[in-house]
Amino acid sequence: MSHYASTRLASITSFYGARAPIPSNSKGKELNIFSLNPNVNKPRSSSFSACRRQVQGNSSEANQKLYKASIISTELSNLKITQRMFSTHKKTRKIDSKVTFSKIAIRNSSISKIKNNNNSEPEPENPSLAIKNGSSNSNTEKLTDSNTSYDIINGNTGEYIRKMHTSELINTMAVFKCCSKEWLVKSSPFLIDLSNQLGMSWLSNSIVKNTFFKVFCAGETETEIVKTVKKLHDNNVKSMLDLSIESDLDMSIIFGGGNKSSLSAKQEKHKREAQNANADNIYNGYIHSIDMASTQPDSFVALKVTGLIPTDSLYRLSRFYFYVKSGYETASRISNASSGAIDYQSFVKNVLLNIPGYNQLRMPQEDINKLSKNIFESIDSNKDGKVDWVDINNGLTINNKLTRSLYLAEDDQNINNINTDNNRVIQGANKFDLDEYDTMINRLTKLATYSKEKKVNLVVDAEHSYFQPTIDQATLEIMRKFNAFTNKSDKDSKSDYYNQKPIFFNTYQLYTKSGLTRLKDDYELSVREGFAFGAKLVRGAYMVQERDLAKKLNYESPINETLQDTHNSYNSGVKFVLERVASRQKKFEELISNNNKSNASAKNEICVSNPVVIVASHNSESAQLAINEFLRLGLPKKSSNISFAQLLGMQDTISYKIAELGFNSYKYVPYGPIEETLPYLTRRAQENSSVLDGSNQEYDILKKELYRRFNI
């Protein structure tokens, strides 16, 4: 084992080794990680502007004090007005008519127009235009319900900022200021690597731990983590605990070496033993996460599959998907069927014969033909003699005994071929990879079993596109088991079709070109096979790496070409799931009404439990669109079919405003040893740098609060 690998394993083992109870006198540093970020600055009064012009023309000390006093007075006044306008968490609380009577009239007028002209205009490409112009089919205008403003963009109160310690305030400001320096963010990975090479990792780790780590991570000790979770819960914000340990691929697997290892059999055995010891420690870490999450209701634990299986195995197994996908696309083009379904002959000719493992089968042709027929019949879900992509993608799996051998390349052959269609480097798997997959499934199954016992939900994070096919396959396998319907009937209001909550979720990266299609296909699979669908929607976090690799290997980037394409994909995904929720809710209410004709209100007392969508976005416009779509569809206010999530330390204003409105609001709460969280922290710095307006606005409001405390 390399020095790095042994050090890494030691750090994880020490972090998760003996799980002794925390002594009663142990002290964990309390982290109040809150920041304020209104997306639109409040206009200052004309009297303030006049005062500012007058003072700026005179540099005397007295006038400067007057200028500072006017800032404090005006900002406090604005804060009080904002509190009166938007602090309406309880429906019985009335908005101050002196401040907002005209705004209410305008909003009510907008609602009337929406109801009368629903679906009469096409939705603009950019949701921000809809908000600014007040004309959108998705109802991005400000909505009210019983005097409650659902405008999360302009309606933020940010009262929680007063709870921050001054030291935390200053540290958060410093972090956001660093994030605004693009040169520093781009140089950070190099600087960290350099400090490690010079034997000064203790210095870089100390700097990161006392700055970025405090803002974006919950801590290293259980005391720190539980305190952060409780603090969020006290503010009606729930938690998604994330053990921030992830693994990436050794690029030599892609650029050379393939399936054939240069290690001796003994070395290969030791390598796999070390990898599995590492995975077992991470598994124990997830068990610990579930224990901590169970201290608060409705919590989640996020899982990264790359921590539970060797990444080279994960990569090789995922190559199978691209052979199958390219073969199906060829068959679909030839058949030109609107449904995308293909017959048996096309399936064999274009799909099976495109798989290297199928061509390497060592058996008589008669037996191959029989196997082919059995495979086709096993994946034909409706037995109509045709299969579509949902059938194929979820039938040709490692778990299917008929197709398992097709993943294999010959043991003595180095498979490192270039696909002639798209120049993608594709490699075959070996028998050890299949064993590793089985072990990973066993770990996931035990985690799901334990989380169900502890009443904690699990969500599998999305990762690099070259891992994602096998991650999806494993996730759907667990969802089939733990989200399964016992009673699948949609004619029975008491069936699991309406009442089964998903406890295992998948994540969909909608900055990928395939993300929206994958979301729709997986939902369709849940309908066909009868299990509760749970989806977390994100834009994505690996854009730079994905595009760089695509460029090096000369294949089409999996990432959307433009930012607007990603916005459109994300918002379409949100609408897709919510429309399915509304459709199922309507059917459910009709059944309830028919069964309770004497009780007309009965249908309003119960909500469907699936599907469920988590809108995990820092884009305030997407969050606003989701809320407006939820209201437009008339879903019950107490419905738990939609939740919102933001990363700890980012877009806190949105998180707390959403919680105030009564929706499920989550914070993604990373934690772990500082050495293991560095990749995560680097991406957070890059993300804040790329969303410069948001971080600058957070910085400005934090600065304003700091000035208020020091009477500046």
N, C-alpha and C positions, 0 to 999 in steps of 0.2 A: 504494500500500500504506500502511496506517495506521502511525503511529509504533510502536504496540504490536506489530503484525504484523512490522514490519521488525526491531524489537528482539528479538522471539522467534526469528525466523529466524536472526538473527546469533548469538544464544546457542547455538542448536542447531548451527549451522554450526561455531562455534568449538569446540564440545564434540566433534563428530564429523568435523571437517574433515580435516586431514592426520593420518593414523594412523601417525606415526613411531614407531619402537621406543622403549620407555622406557629412558632412560639407566641404566647399571648402578649409578650412584650416586644415582638418584632415591629419594626417601624418601616413602612414603605412610604416613599416620598409621594405625596398626593399631587396628582396632575390635574389641573383644571384647564383642559384644552378647549378653549372656546375662542372663536373669532367672529367678527361681525362683517358682513359683506352685503350691504344693500346694492342692488344692481343699477339703480338710478339715483344719482345724488339729489338731495332735496334742494329746491330753489331757495336762495336766500332772499330776504325781504329787500325792497327797494331802499328802505331807510338804512339798512345795513350797508348796502352797496355805496350809498352816498357817504356814509360815515367812513367807509374804507377809503374812498377816493380822497376825502378830506385829510385823513390821518396820513395816508401815504405821501401826501404833498408836504408834510411837516415831520421832521425826524426827531422832534424833541421827545424826551423821556416821558413826559406827561401824556403827550398825544399817543405814544406807543402803548402806554398802559391802557389808555382809553380804547385804542384799537383792539387790544387783547380782550378787554372786558366786553366789548361789543360782540366779539366772536363767541365768547362763553355764553353771553345772554341769548344771542340768537340761536345757537345750537341747542341750548337747554329748552328754549321755547319750541323749537322744531321737534325735539324729542317728546315733549309733553303733548304736542298736537298729534304726533304720530301714534303715541300710546292711546290717546282717546279715539283716534280714527280706527285703529286696527286691533286693539286688545278686546276681541269679541269671542273668546274661546267658548263662553257659555252663551247659548242661543238667547237666553232671557236678558242678556245685557244689551242695552241700546246704545247705538252710536251717537255721540254728541251732535245734536242737530245744528248747533251753532257752527260747527266746523264742516260737516259733511252733507248737509241736506241737499245741496246742489249736486254733489257727486253721486248720491243715492239716486236722484232723479235721472241723471245721465245713464247710470248703470242699468236701472230698471227699463229705461227706454231701449237700451242696447239689447237687453234680454228679450223684450217684446219683438224686436226686429229679428232676432235669432230664431225665435219660435215660429214666426210667420214666414220666414224665408229660408228655412232649414234645407240644406243641400241645394240651394239655388245658385250658388257660385262656386267655381272651382277653387280648391285650396291653393294659396300662393306657395311657391317653392320654398321660400324662406319663412319659417314661423315668426321670426322677429318682425317681418314686414306686416304680418297679420296683427301683431300686438300693437305696433305703432299706428297702423292705419285703421284698426278697428273693423276690418272686414275680412272675415275668414270663415269658411265652412266648418272649421274645427273649433269655432267658438273661442278664440283666444282673447276675446274681449273680457273685461273685468266682469265677473259674475257675483251675484249676491244671493244668499239664501237666508231668510229670516234675519236680516241685518248683519249677516256675516260676509265679510269680503274674502273671496277666494283668490285674490291677487297676491301671489307670493313674490312677485317681482318688485312691486312698489309698496307692498303692504307689510314689510318686515318691521318688527318691533325691537328685536335684539336686546331684550331686557337682561338676558343671561350674562351679557358682557360685564355688568356691574359686579359679578361674582368672581371675576378673574383677579388673581393676585397681581400686583404691579410688576413683580419680577417676570411673571408669565407673559404679561402684556408686552413688556420690552423685548423678551426673547422671541415672541411670535412676530413682532414687528421686524426684528432683525432677520428672521428666517425669510419672511416675505420679501424683504429688501434684497436679500441674497438671490432669491428666486427670480427677481427682476433683472439680474445681471446675467445675460445670456452666455457671456464668455466664461463666467464662473461655473455655471451649470454644466456647460459642455466639457469643461476641464476637470470636473469633479471626479469622474471615474479614473482618469489618468493620475490625478493627485493622490487618490487613495491607493492605487496600485504602487505608485512611487514610494509612498510612505511605508508600505508593506515590504518592498524590496530593500529599503534602507533600514529595516528593523525598527521603524518608528510608528508601527500600527497603533501602539498605545496612545500616541499623541493624536493621530487622526480619529481614532475611535472615541477618545475623550471629547474632542471638539464636536464630533457629530452627535454623541450621546447627550451633550448639554445644549444642543441647539435643535437640529432637525428632528432628532429622535423624540424630544419632549413634545414637539408639535404634532407629529404624524404617527407616533406609536404610543401604546398604553403603558409600556414598561417592560421590565425583565422579570420582576418577581410577582408572585401571585398576589401579594398585598397591593402592589401598584395596579395590577390589572383589574382586580375585583373592585378597587376604589373607583377606577375610571368607569367601569360598567355601571356601578351603583349611581355615580354622579349623573351619568346619562339618563338612567332610568328615573331618577328624581326629577328630571326635566321632561319626562314623557317621551324620551328617545330611547329606542331599544338598541341592542348590540348584535353585531356579527363578528364574533371573535375569529381572528386570522393569525395562525401561527406562521409568521413570515419567513418560512424556509422553503426555498424552491431550488430546482436544479435545471440546468440547461444541457444541451448536447455538446459533446466533444466534436468539433467541426471536422475532425479527421475521419469521423464515421461517414460524413457526406462526401468529402473530397477524395477519399481513398480508403481502402481497407474493407469496406462493405461488410459482408457477412463473415468473412474469413479473418480471424484474429491472428495477430502476430505473436500473441502470448502462448506459452506452453500450456498444456492441459492443466498442470499443477497451478500455474500462475492465474489461469482463467478461473479455476475453482476458487482460489483465494480472493480474487477480485469480486466474484459474485457473492461470496460469503460476507465480505466487507460491505458491499452494497445492500445486502439484505439486513445486516446488523444496523446499518444506517436507517433503512426503511422501518425497521422495528422500533427504533428509538423515536422516529417521527410519528409512527402509529401511537406510541405511548403518549407523545406530546398531544396528539389529537384527543385521546381519551381524557387527558388532563383539561384540554380546552372545553370538552363537553361538561366536565364536572364544574368548571368555573361558570360556564354559560348557564347552567341549570340553576344558579343562584337567583336569576331574574327570569320572569315568564316570557314566553314567545321569542326566545333568543335563537340565534343561528350560530353555527360553527362553519367556517369556510375551509374546504379541503383542496389541496393541490395534489393531483394524481402523480406528478413528477417526483414527489417525495416518497411514493409508495411502490415504485417500480424503477429499475435501471432505465435511464433515459435512452440508451442505445437500443434496448429492446422495444421501448415505446415507439421510437422512430421507425425501426424496421417493420414493426407490425402495422404501422400507419401507412406504409408505402402501398400495401395491398389495396387500400381505398382508391388510390389514384388510377390503378389499372382498371378497377371495376367502374369507376366514374367515367373514364374516357371511353371505355367500351360501351357503356349504356348511352352516352351522348351520341356516339356513332349510330347505334341502333335506333335511337329516338329520331334522329334526323332522317334516317332512311324510311322509317315507318310513317313519319309525319302525322301521327295520331295526336289529336288535341289532348287526349288524356295522358299521353306519354307512355301508355302501356305497350308492351311488345310480346310477341308470341314465343313459343318454345324454340323454333328454328333460329330466330333472331337472337334469342338469349344465348344459345350455344355458340353461334357463329361470331357474335360481336362482344359478348361479355366473357363467357368462360374461356374462349380461345385467346383472349387478351391477357389472361392471368398466367404468369410463368409457371406457377405451381401446378396448374391444370395440364400444361404441356409437358411437364416432367413426370406425370403419373406413370408408374411402371406396372401396367396391368393390361390384359387383353382389351382390344377395342370394344368388344361386346360388354365387358364390365364397365368400361368408361361410359358407354352409352347409357347403361342402366343407372350409373351414378348420376349422370347428367339429368336424366329424367326424374330421379328421386329428389335431387336438389330443387329442380323447377317446381315440382308438386309441393315440396315442403314450404316454399316461400310464396306460393300463390294463395294469398289470404282469402279471397272470395271464390276460389275454385272456378274461375271463368276461363281458364286456359290462357290468361295473360298476366303479366306482372309489370308493375310500374316501379319508379325509383324507390318509393317507400318500402315496397316488398323486397327489392333487391338489396338496398342498403342495410336493412334490418334483418335480412335473411342470411346473407353471406357473412356470417359472423364467426368468431373464434368459438363461441359457445355452441354453434351448430356442429354436431359431430360429422355431418356429411361434408361440410366445407372447411373444417379445421385444417386438414392436410394441405389445402390449396394455398395456405399462407407460407408454406415451407419452400425454401430453396435447398438444393442438394448440399449436404454437409461439406463435401470436399470442393465445392465450387464457389468462387468469389463473384457474387452477383453485384455488378456495379454498372448497370446499363443506363444508357440515355434513351428516354422515351422519344421516339421520332416525331411525335405530334407536338410536344411543347418543350422539348429539351430538358425535362425534369429528371434529375438524378433519382433513380428508384432502386431500392435494394430489397432482397428477399430476407425472410426471417429464418431462424433456426429453431430446433426443438427446445433449447433453453429459453428462448423468448416466449414460447407458449407456456412453459412452466412458470415463468415470471408473471405472465398475465394471470394465470390461475391464482398465484399467491396474492397478487394485487387485489383480485376480486374477493378473495377470502378476507383480506384486511378491510376492504370497503364494507363487506357484509357484516363483519363484527362491529365496525364503527356505527353502521346504521342500526343494528340491533341495540347497541348500548344507548345511542341517542334517542331511540324510540322509548326505551325504558326511562330515560331521564327527561323526556318531553322536550327535547332540543331538536331543532331542525338542522339539516345539513345542506349545504350548497357547494357544488363542485365548481371551482374557478376555471375559467377558460385560460388557455396558455398558448404557446406558439402554434401556428397553423400546422407545422409538420408533426405535432403530437396530437392534434385535436381529433382526428378520426377515431383513434383508439380510446381517447378520453371519453368521447361521446358514446362509443359503443359500451364501455364499462358503466357509464352513468345510466344509460337507458336500461341496462341489465338490472341494476339495483332499483331503479324506479319501477320496473315491472313487478318486482317482488314486494317492495315496501309501500308503494303507492297504489297497489292493486285494488280493484273493485271486487268484492265478494258477490254482490248483486249488481249486475251491469245494466239492468233495465232502465230505460228512460221513460217508462210508463208508470213507474212506481216512485212517488215522492219520497219514500223512505229509503230508496236504494242508494248505494255508494256513488252512483253516477252523479248525484247531487250533493251527497253529504260527506264524502271522503276527502279529508284534507291531505294535500301532499306534504310529506315530511322530508323528501329528498328532491333537490332542485338541480337543474343544469344552468349553465351560464352561456349566453350567446353574445359574441362580439360582432356588433353590427357595423363596424368599420371594415369588415371583410365583405367581399363581393358575394360570398355564399351565405352570410349570416342570416339574412331574412328568409331565404329558402329553407335553410336548416331548421329555423324556428317553426315554420309552417309544416314542414315534413314531420318533425317530431311531435307536434300537436296532433297531426293526422294519425300518427302511429298510436298515440295515447287513446284516441277515439276507437280505433280498430281493435286494439288489444285490451282496452278497458282498464286504464289506470289514471290516477289524478296527475294532471300536468302542472308542474311548477317551473317557472322560468325567471331567471335574473337577466335583465337586459343591460349591457354595457356598450360603450362605444369601442374601447379597446386600449391596450397599454403597451403593445409591442411593435408599433408602426415602424420605427426607425430600423430595428433589427430585421423585420420582415422584408422591407423594401431593399435593404442592403443585400440580404441573401438572394433575393430574386434577381437582383442586378448581377451578382457574382455568377450565378448559375444560369443566367440568361433564360429565365422563364417568367411568365406573366405574374406580376405581383398580386397576391391575394387581397391586397388592401384597395379600397375604393379610390378612384382616381382623384376625386375632389372632396373637400370638406362638406360641401352641400350634398353630395351623394350620401355621405355618412349621416348627415342630419335627416335626410329623407328616409333612409333605411331605418334609422332608429325610431323616428316618429311613426313610421308605418308599422313597425313591430309592436309598439305600444298600442296602437289602434287595433291591430289584428287580435291581440289577446283580449283586450277589453270588449271588443265586439263579440267574441266567443263567450265571454262571461255574461254579457247582456242577453245573448240568445238563449243560453242555458237558464238564466234567471227568469226570463219570460216564460219559458216552458214550465219551469218549476212553479211559478206563481199560478199558472193556469191549472196545474194539477192540484195545488193547494186549494184554489177556489172551488174546483169541482168537488173536492172531498169535504169541503167545509162551507157549503152553501149558506148555512145558517149563521156563519161568522165571516162577514165580508172583509174584516180587517186581518184575518188569519194570514193571508198571503204576504202581508207587510212585516210579519214578525220573524220570518226565517229567510236566510240568505243561502245561496249555493256556496259550497266550500271549495269548488274548483271550477275552472283553472285559476291559477294564481300567478300574478306578474309582479316582479320587483323592479321598479324603475330606478336603476342605479345610475344616476347621471349628475354631473356638476353643471349641466346646461340648464339654466333656470327656465328657458323657453320650452324645453322638452318636458320638464316637470310641470310647468303651467299647462301645457297642452294635455298632459295626462289627466290632470285634475279636471280641466274643462270637458274633456271627453267623457270622463267618469260621470260628471253631472249631466251632460247632454244625453247620455244613454239612460239616465234615470235610475242608476243603480242605487240600492239602499245605502244610506249614509253609514250604517254600521257594518257594511260589507268589509270583509278582510281579504277580498280578492286582489286588492292593489296595495302595495307598500312602496316606500321610497327609501333610497339609501345614498349616502355620500360618505366619502372617506373621512376618517378622523382628522380634524385640522383643516378641512377644506369645505367651503360653502356652508359654514355652520348656520348662517342666517336662514338659508333655505330649509335646512333640517329642522330647526326649531320652529319656524313658521308653519311648516307642514304638520308638525306635532301639535301645535296650538290649534290647528283647524280640525283636529280629531282623526287625521289619517295615521296609518302606521308609518312611523319615521325611524329609520335605522342609521346607525353609524357603523361603518366597516372599521373594526378595531384591531389593527395589527399589533403584534407583540413578539418578543423573542430575544435571543442574544444579539447584541449589537453587531457582531461579526456576520450574522446570518441575515440581518435586516437591511444591510447596505444596498443590495440590488433594488429592494423595494423603495428605500428612501431616495435613491438616485432617480428612479422613475417619477416619484412624487415631485422632486425638484424640477424635473423636465416638464412635467405636466403643468405645474404652476407657471413655469416660464412660458409655455406655449399658450396659456390662457392668461395673458398679462393683465388684461383689464380687470379680471376678477380679483387677482392677487393685489393689484394696486388699490382697488377700492377697499379691500379688507384692510390693507395697510393704512389708508387714509382714515378710516373709522377708528381703528385702534389708536392711531396717533391722536385723534380728536378726544378720545376717552382719556388718554394719558395726559393731555394738556388740561383737561377738565380737573383731573385729580391734583395737578400741581398749580392750578389757578394761573395758567400761562395765557 
